[in-house]
Amino acid sequence: MIRHAFLALAAMSTPVMAQTPAIPPAKLLTWPDLTKRPKPMPDATVDYGTDQMQKVDVWLPKGKAKAPFPVVVMVHGGCWTTSIADRSLMNWIADDLRNAGVAVWNIDYRGVDRTGGGYPGTFADAAKAADQLKISAKTFNLDTRRVLAIGHSAGGHLALWLAARPKLPASSALHTAHPLRIRHVISLGGLPDLEATATNANNGCGTEVVAKLVGAPTPQRPDVYAETSVPRLLPLGVEQDLINGREDRIIPFVMATDYVAKATAAGDTATLHTIPATGHVELIAPETPAWAKARRLILAYVGKTR
């Protein structure tokens, strides 16, 4: 269930202008506009742990698509909070990619509101869910040589963080010797900079959730952002595309511009794609210009032209 404050922000229309525009702004999508539609279903579900959130939905191409299938790791948002959203919020765009000949590995994880969530559990879940792809690839005929990750909102942070895992020091509780290699990341209205999120009261997730996500400082871990916030791990060494709506009331636009500036300064290739007349919901609705942009980037990456 979507939290009321989160819903209210998403439901708001285009910001009021100083002068009335000649053409009324388009009505932005609300969460019910998406979630009340008939929901497509995945082809399989894989467990990577015992908790009910430690699951991955697998979406497989049909028809003339040839195996092994190119695969996208998909990460849902919801303020890192299970009660706000789970992986099923991504079903509509997962189905769209499946129909375009691309497999989807749609992961779930324990949010900060669940036992075991927060630090290190939420991060460890995302990592283990991604690494399960290497284990299950042969079962589903998935090509893991050039994996792209895509995440929405808080999932944009986790998608970028998954690409950053090779940068984690061996001393980190989140370190894995041979993590799944992410070659390209697309962030849809993401929150990659946790420090900035924690100090920006205008973001729709609020600031308190970040403290729950990163955990309290300890003598052994005095800097809680060093291994959790993506800018601290730059450069990632992978291409990054950020797609953001100018009318997004949940994720302040500055989150994207500031991150791209940091990533570029660190030597990464990071591109911001600004989509007009677009809020937060449009980013994961398959009929929108925002998703069309993401879809084109994905298909170009995997070598398809449809």
Secondary structure, DSSP 8 states (H G I E B T S, - for coil): ---HHHHHHHH--S---SS--SS-------HHHHHTS-----SEEEESSSSTT-EEEEE---TT--SSEEEEEEE--STT-TTT--GGGGHHHHHHHHHTT-EEEEE----TTSTT-STTHHHHHHHHHHHHHHHHHHHHTEEEEEEEEEEETHHHHHHHHHHHGGGS-TTSTT--SS---EEEEEEES----HHHHHH-TTSTT-SHHHHHHH----SS---TTTTTSGGGG---SSEEEEEEETT-SSS-THHHHHHHHHHHHTT--EEEEEETT--SGGGG-TTSHHHHHHHHHHHHHHT---
